[in-house]
Amino acid sequence: MGHKEQLLQDIGIVDFVLVELTEYLDTHPRDREAMEYFNHYARLKNQMMREFSQKYYPLIKELAESNKEWRWGLAPLPWEGACG
C-alpha cells in the first residue's frame, strides 16, 4: 500500500472514531474525557486531510485552495476506481 492509500485509510479510521464519539457524546454530553478525545481526533483528522490535500488532491472543497489552479476537479471519480 502506498502513502496515498495509507493516508486515505487512516483518515477513514479517524473519521470512524469521530462518528462513534459523536454518538457517545449525544448521550453523555458531560463526559469531559470523551470530549477531549473528540477534540484530539477532530484536530488529527483536519491535519491529515490538509496533508492529503496538499500532496494529492482535496477531499473537501474547503481544502481546494491554491494559488496556481483550481484543484477540486483533480480527484478521481468513484467510477474511476477511487473508492476501491
Rosetta blueprint (number, residue, H / E / L):
1 M L
2 G L
3 H H
4 K H
5 E H
6 Q H
7 L H
8 L H
9 Q H
10 D H
11 I H
12 G H
13 I H
14 V H
15 D H
16 F H
17 V H
18 L H
19 V H
20 E H
21 L H
22 T H
23 E H
24 Y H
25 L H
26 D H
27 T H
28 H L
29 P L
30 R L
31 D L
32 R H
33 E H
34 A H
35 M H
36 E H
37 Y H
38 F H
39 N H
40 H H
41 Y H
42 A H
43 R H
44 L H
45 K H
46 N H
47 Q H
48 M H
49 M H
50 R H
51 E H
52 F H
53 S H
54 Q H
55 K H
56 Y L
57 Y L
58 P L
59 L L
60 I L
61 K H
62 E H
63 L H
64 A L
65 E L
66 S L
67 N L
68 K L
69 E L
70 W L
71 R L
72 W H
73 G H
74 L H
75 A L
76 P L
77 L L
78 P H
79 W H
80 E H
81 G L
82 A L
83 C L
84 G L
